Amino acid sequence: MMEPTATADFWDYLDQLVAAHSLAIDRPRGSHHPGLPEIVYPLDYGYLEGTISGDGGGIDVWLGTSGTRYLSAVILTVDLRKRDTEIKFLLGCSEQETQTILDFHNDNGMRAILVRRPADKGLTK
C-alpha cells in the first residue's frame, strides 16, 4: 500500500499534467467510434494535447458534464484486441458518469478497473 504522502504526490503529478495541457475532444458525446461504428461514446472523449500514452497518442480523457477539470479518478484498461493497456483520466465526472464510463469499457471488448482519487481533506474543487 502506498503511503499517504506518496499517494497525494501521485495525484499532484497527474493534476500537473492536466493543468499544463490543453484538452482536445475528438469524440463528442453521441459520436461513433471511427473503426467500430456500433460503439457510441456516452460522454465527451479526447486527450491531453502534447502528452504521450502507451499507444503513442495523447493521454485519454473522459470529460463529465460538471464543467470542471477536476481529476477524480483514472480508469486502467486492458484491450486484448489491440493488445495494449492504457490509463484514462476522468475529469469533472459525476458518480453516475463515472459508472457509465467504467461500464462502457467493460462492455466493449476491454476490461477496466477504476482507481478513485482519495478524498482531499479540506480541499474542494
N, C-alpha and C positions, 0 to 999 in steps of 0.2 A: 504494500500500500504506500502511496506517495505521502510524504509529509505535507501538512497544510501549507507551508511556505512554498514548497515545490509545486503544489497544485495551483496556488494563486499565481505563481510565476509563469506557469504554463499558459493559463488563461490570459495573463497580461501580454504574453508574446502573441497570442492569437489576436487579441484586441489591437495590438500594434499593426499587424498585417491588415486588418480590416480598416483601420484609420488611415493607413498610408496609401491605400489603393482604391481606385475608382471601381464601382460596381457596374458591370455590363450585364444586362438582361437580354439573353439571346433566345430564350424560350419563354415567352409570356404565358401567364395562366391561360389555360384552354387551348394552347397550341399543341400540335402533334410532334412527336419525335421524328427527326428527319429521316432516319433509317427504318423506323418501326412505327408506321402511321397509326397502329392500334393503340399506342401509348399516348395518353393525353396528360399534359402537365397540370396538376391541381393548383399550383401556385407559381409565381414568377421564379424562374430558374436561370442562373447565369454563372458568372465567375468574377473573380477579382483580377482586374487588368494588371499586367506586369508581374504576375506570380506564375509559378510552375508547379503543377501537381504531378502525381505519378504517371499519368497518361500523356504528359507533355503539354497539356492545355493549362489554363489558369485554374486556380483553386475554385472548386464548385461551391455555389452559394444558393440556398433557398431563401427567398425574401417573403416574410409574412406581411400581413396587412396592417400591422400596428403603426407603420410609418417610421419606425426606428431602425437603427443598425446595431442594436444590442445583440451580441452573440450569446445566446442562451444554451446552445448545445451543438454538438457535432454528431454526424452520422458516419459510421465506418461501414463501408460496403465491400463485398466480395462478389465479383461478376465472373462466373465460370465461362460464359460465352466469350467475353473479351479477355479472360484470363488476367484480370487485374484487381487491385484493391485501391480504394480511394477514401479520402476524407471530404465531407461536405459540411459547410458551415450553415447553421440556421440563424438567420438574422431577423429579429422582430417578429418571431412566430409565437402565436398563442399555443396553449396546451393542445387544443383541437387541431390546429395546423401542424404541430409537431407530430402528433399521432398520424395524421393524414400522410405526411412525408415518409414516416417510418413504414407505414403500410404500403405506400407507393413502391418503395424499394424492395420490400419483401414480396410483393405481388407481381413483379415484372422481371422475373428471371434472375434476380440477385438475392443476396441475403445481407441484412444490415442490422447493426445494433446502434442504440442511441447512447451517447455519453452526455449527460446533463452537466451544466456548469453548477458547481456548488453554490448555495445561497451566499451572496455577498453581505456580510454583516454591516449594517449601517450604510449600504450603498444602494441607491435606486437609479435605474437607468430607463 
